[in-house]
């Protein structure tokens, strides 16, 4: 076996073993994934404090304390309101079910008048079966969430282990980076560093931009739905703002829930149309103004690729998978673009001598460009 083949086999085996280990340990990954996400987000702040001659350990404590204080203040303001709205929602839930049953009965009456008896019977049986399956799945999910010891362990680990993990990662971030850099194979160290810089630029641009979009849209939906008179508008607006992290699907799910709630609450279709208009305006603002300005094409993460990564990693690793889905998507996307660039510059794509001479990794400076040479780039 040639040296190149040996190196390829070594790295392939290492990736397979790492993936298998993560799959086996998925039940305990949540606090470590959350700690890494917090450390990665707060590292620029600790770096700023370090440039002000604050020791890195002290800077890590200050950043974590400020982060915890901000969360505590938000919870202190929102939790009483959210708690009262959730309690009211639980109290009114039987009435919502009755209103939904009444509307469904009216709809079935209209369909019975317009369909043949055979078609109506088939439609009724199919709807009954699907509703039964949906309620059975929901009840099982709630039961697992409430009774699972793993869920209880994850909650405790998030509270007690995540801050410890985040502190040590923040304190030793530079040291960890230097140590990993020293392990890189020397013939490819510059290429790996360039691709790591691309991953960092992609990941930082997406997470920070998308988090800003989520906060702004959560404030918009919470205020707009509350002003429109929708019950539990604050809770629903915050939920929609969180779900917007999932492109397209988040807004669609939140809009569907709000419209269903409006149908059961209001007697006028005009009020329901107002709720629908709020979501239509919100989607237009998000898709045409906020996301292009705050996230932009420079992050090179296509929405379909983000959705696939969230679903795939969530299915494989649960809640921890959702936390690492976007970083993993960014890394895989950068590596696939690098491999594609090498392929297009190789004799495999074009045997001509001019093509082979242009081979080489993409410069780091192109990571921040908003557009590629094409007018409408499609990114992985």
C-alpha positions as CSV (number, residue, x, y, z in Angstrom):
1,X,0.0,0.0,0.0
2,X,1.4,3.4,-1.0
3,X,2.0,6.1,1.7
4,X,-1.0,8.2,0.4
5,X,-3.3,5.2,0.6
6,X,-2.1,4.4,4.2
7,X,-2.8,8.0,5.2
8,X,-6.2,7.9,3.7
9,X,-7.0,4.6,5.4
10,X,-5.8,5.9,8.7
11,X,-8.0,9.1,8.6
12,X,-11.0,7.2,7.3
13,X,-10.7,4.6,10.1
14,X,-10.3,7.5,12.7
15,X,-13.5,9.2,11.4
16,X,-15.5,6.0,11.5
17,X,-14.3,5.2,15.1
18,X,-15.1,8.7,16.3
19,X,-18.6,8.6,14.7
20,X,-19.2,5.2,16.3
21,X,-18.1,6.4,19.7
22,X,-20.3,9.4,19.5
23,X,-23.3,7.2,18.6
24,X,-22.6,5.0,21.6
25,X,-22.3,7.9,24.0
26,X,-25.2,10.0,22.7
27,X,-27.0,9.7,26.0
28,X,-24.3,11.8,27.8
29,X,-23.3,14.2,25.0
30,X,-25.8,16.9,25.8
31,X,-23.9,18.9,28.5
32,X,-20.6,18.7,26.5
33,X,-22.3,19.8,23.3
34,X,-24.0,22.7,25.2
35,X,-20.7,23.6,26.9
36,X,-18.9,23.7,23.6
37,X,-21.6,25.8,22.0
38,X,-21.4,28.3,24.9
39,X,-17.6,28.4,24.9
40,X,-17.5,28.9,21.2
41,X,-20.0,31.8,21.4
42,X,-18.2,33.5,24.3
43,X,-14.7,33.0,23.1
44,X,-14.6,36.4,21.2
45,X,-15.6,38.2,24.5
46,X,-12.9,36.4,26.4
47,X,-10.5,37.3,23.7
48,X,-11.4,41.0,24.1
49,X,-10.9,40.8,27.8
50,X,-7.6,39.1,27.3
51,X,-6.4,42.0,25.0
52,X,-7.3,44.3,28.0
53,X,-4.7,42.3,30.0
54,X,-7.4,40.3,32.0
55,X,-6.1,36.8,32.7
56,X,-7.9,34.3,30.6
57,X,-9.3,32.3,33.5
58,X,-10.7,35.4,35.1
59,X,-12.1,36.5,31.7
60,X,-13.8,33.1,31.3
61,X,-15.5,33.5,34.7
62,X,-16.6,37.1,33.8
63,X,-18.0,36.0,30.5
64,X,-19.9,33.0,32.0
65,X,-21.2,35.2,34.8
66,X,-22.5,37.8,32.3
67,X,-24.0,35.1,30.2
68,X,-25.8,33.5,33.2
69,X,-26.9,36.9,34.5
70,X,-28.4,37.8,31.1
71,X,-30.3,34.5,31.0
72,X,-31.5,35.0,34.7
73,X,-32.8,38.5,33.9
74,X,-34.7,37.3,30.8
75,X,-36.2,34.4,32.9
76,X,-37.0,36.7,35.7
77,X,-39.0,38.9,33.4
78,X,-40.6,36.3,31.2
79,X,-41.1,33.2,33.4
80,X,-44.0,34.7,35.5
81,X,-45.9,35.7,32.3
82,X,-45.2,32.5,30.5
83,X,-46.1,30.4,33.5
84,X,-49.5,32.2,33.8
85,X,-50.2,31.8,30.1
86,X,-49.3,28.1,30.1
87,X,-51.5,27.5,33.2
88,X,-54.4,29.3,31.4
89,X,-53.7,27.3,28.3
90,X,-54.0,24.0,30.2
91,X,-57.2,25.2,31.9
92,X,-58.8,26.1,28.5
93,X,-57.5,23.1,26.7
94,X,-60.8,21.1,27.1
95,X,-62.7,24.1,25.5
96,X,-60.2,24.2,22.6
97,X,-60.8,20.5,22.0
98,X,-64.6,21.1,22.1
99,X,-64.3,24.0,19.6
100,X,-62.1,21.9,17.4
101,X,-64.5,19.0,17.5
102,X,-67.4,21.3,16.7
103,X,-65.5,22.8,13.7
104,X,-64.5,19.3,12.5
105,X,-68.1,18.1,12.8
106,X,-69.3,21.0,10.6
107,X,-66.6,20.3,8.1
108,X,-67.5,16.6,7.9
109,X,-71.2,17.6,7.4
110,X,-70.2,19.8,4.4
111,X,-68.1,16.9,3.0
112,X,-70.9,14.5,3.5
113,X,-73.2,16.6,1.5
114,X,-70.8,16.9,-1.4
115,X,-69.3,13.4,-1.5
116,X,-70.8,10.1,-2.3
117,X,-71.5,7.8,0.7
118,X,-68.6,5.5,-0.3
119,X,-66.0,8.3,-0.7
120,X,-67.2,9.9,2.6
121,X,-66.9,6.6,4.5
122,X,-63.3,6.1,3.2
123,X,-62.4,9.7,4.1
124,X,-63.8,9.4,7.6
125,X,-62.0,6.0,8.2
126,X,-58.7,7.4,7.0
127,X,-59.0,10.6,9.1
128,X,-59.9,8.6,12.2
129,X,-57.0,6.2,11.7
130,X,-54.5,9.1,11.2
131,X,-55.8,11.0,14.2
132,X,-55.5,7.9,16.3
133,X,-51.9,7.3,15.2
134,X,-51.0,11.0,15.9
135,X,-52.5,11.0,19.4
136,X,-50.8,7.7,20.2
137,X,-47.4,9.0,19.1
138,X,-47.9,12.2,21.0
139,X,-48.9,10.4,24.2
140,X,-45.9,8.0,24.0
141,X,-43.6,11.0,23.4
142,X,-44.9,12.9,26.4
143,X,-44.6,9.7,28.5
144,X,-41.0,9.2,27.5
145,X,-40.2,12.9,28.2
146,X,-41.8,12.8,31.7
147,X,-40.7,9.4,32.9
148,X,-37.3,8.9,31.2
149,X,-34.4,8.7,33.6
150,X,-32.2,9.9,30.7
151,X,-34.3,13.1,30.4
152,X,-33.9,13.7,34.2
153,X,-30.2,13.1,33.9
154,X,-29.9,15.5,31.0
155,X,-31.7,18.2,32.9
156,X,-29.3,17.8,35.9
157,X,-26.3,17.7,33.7
158,X,-27.3,20.8,31.8
159,X,-27.6,22.7,35.1
160,X,-24.5,21.4,36.9
161,X,-22.1,20.0,34.3
162,X,-22.5,22.4,31.3
163,X,-21.1,25.5,33.2
164,X,-18.1,23.5,34.3
165,X,-17.4,22.2,30.8
166,X,-17.9,25.7,29.3
167,X,-15.5,27.3,31.8
168,X,-12.6,24.8,31.2
169,X,-13.1,25.0,27.4
170,X,-13.0,28.8,27.5
171,X,-10.0,28.9,29.8
172,X,-8.0,26.5,27.7
173,X,-9.4,27.4,24.3
174,X,-6.1,28.8,22.9
175,X,-4.1,25.9,24.4
176,X,-6.5,23.3,22.9
177,X,-6.3,24.9,19.4
178,X,-2.5,25.0,19.6
179,X,-2.3,21.3,20.7
180,X,-4.7,20.2,17.9
181,X,-2.7,22.2,15.4
182,X,0.5,20.4,16.5
183,X,-1.1,17.1,15.7
184,X,-1.9,18.0,12.1
185,X,0.1,16.2,9.4
186,X,2.9,18.5,8.4
187,X,2.6,18.2,4.6
188,X,-1.0,19.4,4.8
189,X,-1.0,21.8,7.7
190,X,-1.5,24.9,5.7
191,X,-4.4,23.4,3.8
192,X,-6.1,22.2,7.0
193,X,-5.6,25.6,8.6
194,X,-7.2,27.3,5.6
195,X,-10.2,24.9,5.7
196,X,-10.5,25.4,9.5
197,X,-10.6,29.2,9.0
198,X,-13.4,28.7,6.4
199,X,-15.3,26.5,8.8
200,X,-14.9,29.1,11.6
201,X,-16.1,32.0,9.3
202,X,-19.1,29.9,8.1
203,X,-20.1,28.8,11.6
204,X,-19.6,32.1,13.3
205,X,-21.6,34.0,10.5
206,X,-24.5,31.5,10.6
207,X,-24.9,31.1,14.4
208,X,-24.5,34.7,15.4
209,X,-26.6,36.0,12.5
210,X,-29.3,33.3,12.9
211,X,-29.4,33.9,16.7
212,X,-30.0,37.6,16.0
213,X,-32.8,36.8,13.5
214,X,-34.4,34.5,16.0
215,X,-34.4,37.1,18.8
216,X,-35.8,39.8,16.6
217,X,-38.5,37.6,15.1
218,X,-39.5,36.3,18.6
219,X,-39.9,39.9,19.8
220,X,-41.9,40.7,16.7
221,X,-44.3,37.7,16.9
222,X,-44.8,38.0,20.6
223,X,-45.7,41.7,20.4
224,X,-47.8,41.4,17.2
225,X,-49.8,38.4,18.4
226,X,-50.4,39.9,21.8
227,X,-51.6,43.2,20.3
228,X,-53.9,41.3,17.9
229,X,-55.6,39.8,21.0
230,X,-54.5,36.2,20.5
231,X,-54.5,34.3,23.7
232,X,-51.1,33.0,24.7
233,X,-49.6,35.3,22.0
234,X,-46.4,35.8,24.1
235,X,-45.7,32.1,24.6
236,X,-46.5,31.4,20.9
237,X,-44.4,34.3,19.7
238,X,-41.3,33.1,21.7
239,X,-41.9,29.6,20.5
240,X,-42.0,30.7,16.8
241,X,-38.9,32.8,17.3
242,X,-37.0,29.7,18.6
243,X,-38.4,27.5,15.8
244,X,-37.2,30.0,13.1
245,X,-33.8,28.4,13.6
246,X,-35.1,25.7,11.3
247,X,-35.5,27.5,8.0
248,X,-39.0,27.5,6.5
249,X,-40.4,24.8,8.7
250,X,-40.2,26.8,11.9
251,X,-42.3,29.7,10.6
252,X,-44.7,27.2,8.9
253,X,-45.2,25.3,12.2
254,X,-45.6,28.4,14.2
255,X,-48.0,30.0,11.7
256,X,-50.1,26.8,11.6
257,X,-50.4,26.7,15.4
258,X,-51.3,30.4,15.6
259,X,-54.0,30.1,13.0
260,X,-55.5,27.0,14.6
261,X,-55.6,28.7,17.9
262,X,-57.2,31.8,16.3
263,X,-59.9,29.7,14.7
264,X,-60.8,28.2,18.1
265,X,-60.7,31.6,19.8
266,X,-62.3,34.1,17.4
267,X,-65.8,34.0,15.9
268,X,-64.8,36.3,13.0
269,X,-62.7,35.2,10.1
270,X,-61.4,38.7,9.9
271,X,-59.5,38.2,13.1
272,X,-58.1,34.9,11.8
273,X,-57.0,36.8,8.7
274,X,-55.2,39.3,10.9
275,X,-53.2,36.5,12.5
276,X,-52.4,35.0,9.1
277,X,-51.3,38.5,7.9
278,X,-49.0,38.9,10.9
279,X,-47.2,35.6,9.9
280,X,-47.1,36.5,6.2
281,X,-45.5,39.9,7.0
282,X,-43.1,38.2,9.5
283,X,-42.0,35.7,6.8
284,X,-41.5,38.5,4.3
285,X,-39.4,40.5,6.7
286,X,-37.3,37.6,7.8
287,X,-36.7,36.2,4.3
288,X,-36.2,39.4,2.4
289,X,-34.6,41.7,5.0
290,X,-33.2,40.2,8.2
291,X,-31.8,36.9,6.9
292,X,-30.0,38.4,3.9
293,X,-28.6,41.3,6.0
294,X,-27.6,39.4,9.1
295,X,-26.8,35.9,7.7
296,X,-26.4,36.3,4.0
297,X,-25.0,34.0,1.4
298,X,-21.5,34.4,2.7
299,X,-22.1,31.6,5.3
300,X,-22.5,29.1,2.5
301,X,-25.2,27.0,4.2
302,X,-28.2,26.3,2.1
303,X,-31.5,26.1,4.0
304,X,-32.2,22.6,2.7
305,X,-28.8,21.4,3.9
306,X,-29.5,22.9,7.4
307,X,-32.9,21.2,7.6
308,X,-31.4,17.9,6.6
309,X,-28.6,18.2,9.1
310,X,-31.0,19.1,11.9
311,X,-33.3,16.2,11.2
312,X,-30.5,13.7,10.7
313,X,-28.4,14.6,13.7
314,X,-31.5,15.0,15.9
315,X,-32.6,11.5,14.9
316,X,-29.2,10.0,15.6
317,X,-28.2,11.9,18.8
318,X,-31.4,13.5,20.1
319,X,-31.2,16.9,21.7
320,X,-27.4,16.9,21.6
321,X,-27.5,16.2,17.9
322,X,-29.6,19.3,17.4
323,X,-26.9,21.4,19.1
324,X,-24.1,20.0,16.9
325,X,-26.1,19.7,13.7
326,X,-25.2,23.2,12.3
327,X,-21.5,23.0,13.2
328,X,-21.3,19.5,11.6
329,X,-23.2,20.8,8.5
330,X,-20.7,23.7,8.2
331,X,-17.7,21.4,8.5
332,X,-19.1,18.9,6.0
333,X,-20.1,21.7,3.6
334,X,-16.6,23.2,3.7
335,X,-15.0,19.8,3.1
336,X,-17.3,19.0,0.2
337,X,-16.7,22.3,-1.4
338,X,-12.9,21.8,-1.0
339,X,-13.2,18.3,-2.5
340,X,-15.3,19.5,-5.4
341,X,-12.8,22.3,-6.1
342,X,-10.0,19.8,-6.2
343,X,-12.0,17.5,-8.5
344,X,-12.8,20.4,-10.9
345,X,-9.1,21.3,-11.0
346,X,-7.9,17.7,-11.5
347,X,-7.4,15.6,-14.6
348,X,-10.4,13.5,-13.5
349,X,-12.7,16.4,-14.5
350,X,-10.7,17.8,-17.5
351,X,-7.5,16.0,-18.7
352,X,-6.2,19.3,-20.3
353,X,-2.9,20.5,-18.8
354,X,-4.3,24.0,-18.1
355,X,-6.9,22.6,-15.7
356,X,-4.3,20.6,-13.7
357,X,-2.2,23.7,-13.2
358,X,-4.9,25.6,-11.4
359,X,-5.3,23.1,-8.6
360,X,-5.1,24.5,-5.1
361,X,-7.2,25.3,-2.0
362,X,-9.5,28.2,-1.9
363,X,-7.9,31.2,-0.2
364,X,-9.2,32.1,3.2
365,X,-10.1,35.6,2.2
366,X,-12.9,34.3,0.0
367,X,-14.8,33.0,3.1
368,X,-16.3,36.4,3.6
369,X,-17.5,37.2,0.1
370,X,-21.2,37.5,-0.2
371,X,-21.4,36.2,-3.8
372,X,-19.3,33.8,-5.8
373,X,-18.5,34.4,-9.4
374,X,-22.0,33.1,-10.4
375,X,-24.9,35.4,-10.0
376,X,-27.0,32.9,-8.1
377,X,-24.6,30.6,-6.1
378,X,-25.9,27.4,-4.6
379,X,-24.1,26.5,-1.4
380,X,-24.0,23.2,0.5
